[in-house]
Amino acid sequence: MLPTIFTITGEDITAIIGYIGEVFTDVSPLFFVIVGISLGLWILGSIIRAVAHRKED
């Protein structure tokens, strides 16, 4: 085994996995909010374009 500055034990790996899980738990609602706002703006833009196009006819 190569000598390293850091030694990673099973406890460290468990802590890292737990931390990654916490980050994803915190980020997932934000992700859904961003997707929801983007989808809502896209639908609203489509409706506005359809109404504007209808008024031109």
The first five atom37 places (N, CA, C, CB, O) and aatype in JSON, in Angstrom:
{
  "aatype": [12, 10, 14, 16, 9, 13, 16, 9, 16, 7, 6, 3, 9, 16, 0, 9, 9, 7, 18, 9, 7, 6, 19, 13, 16, 3, 19, 15, 14, 10, 13, 13, 19, 9, 19, 7, 9, 15, 10, 7, 10, 17, 9, 10, 7, 15, 9, 9, 1, 0, 19, 0, 8, 1, 11, 6, 3],
  "atom_mask": [
    [1, 1, 1, 1, 1],
    [1, 1, 1, 1, 1],
    [1, 1, 1, 1, 1],
    [1, 1, 1, 1, 1],
    [1, 1, 1, 1, 1],
    [1, 1, 1, 1, 1],
    [1, 1, 1, 1, 1],
    [1, 1, 1, 1, 1],
    [1, 1, 1, 1, 1],
    [1, 1, 1, 0, 1],
    [1, 1, 1, 1, 1],
    [1, 1, 1, 1, 1],
    [1, 1, 1, 1, 1],
    [1, 1, 1, 1, 1],
    [1, 1, 1, 1, 1],
    [1, 1, 1, 1, 1],
    [1, 1, 1, 1, 1],
    [1, 1, 1, 0, 1],
    [1, 1, 1, 1, 1],
    [1, 1, 1, 1, 1],
    [1, 1, 1, 0, 1],
    [1, 1, 1, 1, 1],
    [1, 1, 1, 1, 1],
    [1, 1, 1, 1, 1],
    [1, 1, 1, 1, 1],
    [1, 1, 1, 1, 1],
    [1, 1, 1, 1, 1],
    [1, 1, 1, 1, 1],
    [1, 1, 1, 1, 1],
    [1, 1, 1, 1, 1],
    [1, 1, 1, 1, 1],
    [1, 1, 1, 1, 1],
    [1, 1, 1, 1, 1],
    [1, 1, 1, 1, 1],
    [1, 1, 1, 1, 1],
    [1, 1, 1, 0, 1],
    [1, 1, 1, 1, 1],
    [1, 1, 1, 1, 1],
    [1, 1, 1, 1, 1],
    [1, 1, 1, 0, 1],
    [1, 1, 1, 1, 1],
    [1, 1, 1, 1, 1],
    [1, 1, 1, 1, 1],
    [1, 1, 1, 1, 1],
    [1, 1, 1, 0, 1],
    [1, 1, 1, 1, 1],
    [1, 1, 1, 1, 1],
    [1, 1, 1, 1, 1],
    [1, 1, 1, 1, 1],
    [1, 1, 1, 1, 1],
    [1, 1, 1, 1, 1],
    [1, 1, 1, 1, 1],
    [1, 1, 1, 1, 1],
    [1, 1, 1, 1, 1],
    [1, 1, 1, 1, 1],
    [1, 1, 1, 1, 1],
    [1, 1, 1, 1, 1]
  ],
  "atom_positions": [
    [[0.85, -1.19, 0.0], [0.0, 0.0, 0.0], [0.89, 1.24, 0.0], [-0.96, 0.0, 1.23], [1.9, 1.3, 0.69]],
    [[0.48, 2.21, -0.79], [1.27, 3.43, -0.88], [1.09, 4.28, 0.38], [0.87, 4.23, -2.13], [-0.01, 4.36, 0.93]],
    [[2.16, 4.9, 0.83], [2.01, 5.78, 2.0], [1.23, 7.04, 1.6], [3.41, 6.17, 2.58], [1.53, 7.67, 0.58]],
    [[0.26, 7.4, 2.39], [-0.54, 8.59, 2.1], [-0.6, 9.47, 3.34], [-1.96, 8.22, 1.63], [-0.37, 9.02, 4.46]],
    [[-0.92, 10.72, 3.11], [-1.08, 11.65, 4.23], [-2.38, 11.33, 4.96], [-1.07, 13.12, 3.74], [-2.44, 11.4, 6.19]],
    [[-3.41, 10.98, 4.19], [-4.73, 10.71, 4.76], [-4.95, 9.21, 4.84], [-5.84, 11.39, 3.94], [-4.66, 8.48, 3.89]],
    [[-5.46, 8.77, 5.95], [-5.89, 7.38, 6.05], [-7.41, 7.39, 6.18], [-5.21, 6.64, 7.28], [-7.96, 8.04, 7.06]],
    [[-8.07, 6.66, 5.29], [-9.53, 6.64, 5.28], [-9.99, 5.34, 5.91], [-10.09, 6.79, 3.83], [-9.64, 4.25, 5.45]],
    [[-10.76, 5.46, 6.96], [-11.29, 4.28, 7.64], [-12.75, 4.09, 7.26], [-11.12, 4.41, 9.18], [-13.34, 4.92, 6.57]],
    [[-13.33, 3.01, 7.73], [-14.74, 2.75, 7.46], [-15.63, 3.82, 8.05], [0.0, 0.0, 0.0], [-16.65, 4.17, 7.46]],
    [[-15.26, 4.35, 9.21], [-16.05, 5.41, 9.83], [-16.04, 6.67, 8.97], [-15.52, 5.74, 11.24], [-17.06, 7.35, 8.84]],
    [[-14.88, 6.97, 8.37], [-14.79, 8.14, 7.5], [-15.69, 7.99, 6.28], [-13.33, 8.37, 7.06], [-16.37, 8.93, 5.88]],
    [[-15.68, 6.8, 5.7], [-16.51, 6.55, 4.51], [-17.98, 6.69, 4.87], [-16.22, 5.14, 3.92], [-18.76, 7.27, 4.11]],
    [[-18.37, 6.16, 6.02], [-19.76, 6.28, 6.47], [-20.14, 7.74, 6.67], [-19.98, 5.49, 7.77], [-21.23, 8.16, 6.29]],
    [[-19.23, 8.52, 7.26], [-19.5, 9.94, 7.48], [-19.62, 10.69, 6.16], [-18.39, 10.57, 8.34], [-20.48, 11.56, 6.01]],
    [[-18.77, 10.34, 5.19], [-18.81, 11.0, 3.88], [-20.14, 10.69, 3.18], [-17.62, 10.54, 2.99], [-20.78, 11.58, 2.63]],
    [[-20.55, 9.42, 3.21], [-21.81, 9.03, 2.57], [-22.99, 9.74, 3.25], [-22.01, 7.49, 2.62], [-23.91, 10.2, 2.58]],
    [[-22.95, 9.82, 4.58], [-24.0, 10.52, 5.31], [-24.05, 12.0, 4.95], [0.0, 0.0, 0.0], [-25.13, 12.56, 4.8]],
    [[-22.88, 12.62, 4.81], [-22.83, 14.04, 4.46], [-23.38, 14.27, 3.06], [-21.38, 14.57, 4.55], [-24.13, 15.22, 2.83]],
    [[-23.01, 13.39, 2.11], [-23.53, 13.51, 0.75], [-25.04, 13.35, 0.75], [-22.87, 12.45, -0.19], [-25.75, 14.08, 0.04]],
    [[-25.55, 12.41, 1.54], [-27.0, 12.23, 1.65], [-27.69, 13.46, 2.2], [0.0, 0.0, 0.0], [-28.77, 13.83, 1.72]],
    [[-27.08, 14.12, 3.2], [-27.66, 15.35, 3.75], [-27.68, 16.46, 2.72], [-26.88, 15.8, 4.99], [-28.66, 17.2, 2.62]],
    [[-26.61, 16.59, 1.95], [-26.54, 17.64, 0.92], [-27.64, 17.42, -0.11], [-25.15, 17.65, 0.24], [-28.32, 18.37, -0.49]],
    [[-27.81, 16.17, -0.57], [-28.84, 15.9, -1.57], [-30.24, 16.1, -0.99], [-28.7, 14.49, -2.11], [-31.15, 16.52, -1.7]],
    [[-30.42, 15.81, 0.3], [-31.72, 16.03, 0.94], [-32.03, 17.52, 0.98], [-31.73, 15.43, 2.37], [-33.17, 17.92, 0.78]],
    [[-31.01, 18.35, 1.24], [-31.22, 19.79, 1.31], [-31.42, 20.39, -0.07], [-30.04, 20.45, 2.0], [-32.15, 21.37, -0.21]],
    [[-30.78, 19.83, -1.09], [-30.8, 20.43, -2.43], [-32.04, 20.0, -3.21], [-29.55, 20.04, -3.2], [-32.5, 20.75, -4.07]],
    [[-32.6, 18.82, -2.93], [-33.68, 18.32, -3.77], [-34.92, 19.22, -3.77], [-34.08, 16.94, -3.32], [-35.5, 19.4, -4.84]],
    [[-35.37, 19.81, -2.65], [-36.51, 20.73, -2.76], [-36.19, 21.94, -3.62], [-36.95, 21.2, -1.36], [-37.04, 22.43, -4.37]],
    [[-34.96, 22.43, -3.52], [-34.53, 23.57, -4.33], [-34.57, 23.21, -5.81], [-33.12, 24.03, -3.94], [-34.97, 24.02, -6.64]],
    [[-34.16, 21.99, -6.13], [-34.19, 21.52, -7.52], [-35.62, 21.51, -8.04], [-33.57, 20.11, -7.63], [-35.88, 21.97, -9.16]],
    [[-36.55, 21.0, -7.24], [-37.95, 20.94, -7.67], [-38.54, 22.34, -7.81], [-38.78, 20.12, -6.68], [-39.35, 22.58, -8.7]],
    [[-38.14, 23.27, -6.95], [-38.62, 24.66, -7.06], [-38.13, 25.28, -8.36], [-38.15, 25.5, -5.84], [-38.9, 25.94, -9.06]],
    [[-36.85, 25.08, -8.69], [-36.29, 25.64, -9.92], [-36.98, 25.05, -11.14], [-34.78, 25.39, -9.99], [-37.34, 25.77, -12.07]],
    [[-37.17, 23.73, -11.15], [-37.85, 23.08, -12.28], [-39.29, 23.57, -12.38], [-37.81, 21.54, -12.13], [-39.78, 23.83, -13.48]],
    [[-39.97, 23.7, -11.25], [-41.36, 24.16, -11.25], [-41.5, 25.58, -11.77], [0.0, 0.0, 0.0], [-42.4, 25.87, -12.55]],
    [[-40.61, 26.47, -11.33], [-40.66, 27.86, -11.81], [-40.37, 27.91, -13.3], [-39.66, 28.74, -11.03], [-41.04, 28.63, -14.04]],
    [[-39.37, 27.16, -13.75], [-39.03, 27.15, -15.17], [-40.21, 26.65, -16.01], [-37.79, 26.27, -15.43], [-40.55, 27.24, -17.03]],
    [[-40.82, 25.57, -15.57], [-41.96, 25.01, -16.29], [-43.14, 25.99, -16.29], [-42.39, 23.67, -15.66], [-43.8, 26.16, -17.31]],
    [[-43.39, 26.61, -15.16], [-44.47, 27.59, -15.06], [-44.26, 28.78, -15.99], [0.0, 0.0, 0.0], [-45.19, 29.22, -16.66]],
    [[-43.02, 29.29, -16.04], [-42.73, 30.42, -16.93], [-42.86, 30.01, -18.39], [-41.32, 30.96, -16.67], [-43.33, 30.79, -19.22]],
    [[-42.46, 28.79, -18.71], [-42.57, 28.31, -20.09], [-44.04, 28.21, -20.51], [-41.87, 26.93, -20.24], [-44.4, 28.62, -21.61]],
    [[-44.88, 27.67, -19.62], [-46.31, 27.55, -19.92], [-46.93, 28.94, -20.04], [-47.03, 26.72, -18.82], [-47.72, 29.19, -20.95]],
    [[-46.58, 29.84, -19.12], [-47.11, 31.2, -19.17], [-46.7, 31.9, -20.46], [-46.62, 32.01, -17.95], [-47.52, 32.58, -21.08]],
    [[-45.45, 31.72, -20.87], [-44.98, 32.31, -22.13], [-45.73, 31.75, -23.32], [0.0, 0.0, 0.0], [-46.06, 32.48, -24.25]],
    [[-46.01, 30.46, -23.3], [-46.77, 29.83, -24.39], [-48.18, 30.41, -24.47], [-46.83, 28.31, -24.21], [-48.69, 30.67, -25.56]],
    [[-48.81, 30.6, -23.33], [-50.16, 31.16, -23.3], [-50.14, 32.6, -23.82], [-50.75, 31.12, -21.86], [-51.01, 32.98, -24.62]],
    [[-49.18, 33.39, -23.39], [-49.09, 34.78, -23.84], [-48.87, 34.84, -25.35], [-47.96, 35.52, -23.1], [-49.47, 35.66, -26.04]],
    [[-47.99, 33.97, -25.86], [-47.76, 33.95, -27.32], [-49.02, 33.54, -28.07], [-46.61, 32.98, -27.66], [-49.32, 34.1, -29.12]],
    [[-49.75, 32.57, -27.54], [-50.98, 32.12, -28.21], [-52.02, 33.23, -28.23], [-51.55, 30.87, -27.5], [-52.7, 33.43, -29.24]],
    [[-52.16, 33.96, -27.12], [-53.13, 35.05, -27.06], [-52.7, 36.18, -27.99], [-53.28, 35.57, -25.6], [-53.54, 36.74, -28.69]],
    [[-51.42, 36.52, -28.0], [-50.93, 37.58, -28.87], [-51.1, 37.19, -30.34], [-49.44, 37.89, -28.57], [-51.45, 38.02, -31.17]],
    [[-50.86, 35.93, -30.65], [-51.02, 35.46, -32.03], [-52.49, 35.5, -32.44], [-50.46, 34.02, -32.17], [-52.8, 35.82, -33.59]],
    [[-53.37, 35.18, -31.52], [-54.81, 35.19, -31.81], [-55.29, 36.62, -32.08], [-55.62, 34.56, -30.64], [-56.15, 36.83, -32.94]],
    [[-54.75, 37.62, -31.36], [-55.18, 39.01, -31.54], [-54.74, 39.54, -32.9], [-54.61, 39.88, -30.43], [-55.41, 40.42, -33.46]],
    [[-53.63, 39.03, -33.45], [-53.14, 39.48, -34.75], [-54.07, 39.04, -35.87], [-51.73, 38.96, -35.0], [-54.17, 39.73, -36.89]],
    [[-54.73, 37.92, -35.71], [-55.6, 37.39, -36.79], [-56.84, 38.19, -37.01], [-55.98, 35.98, -36.49], [-57.65, 37.85, -37.87]]
  ]
}
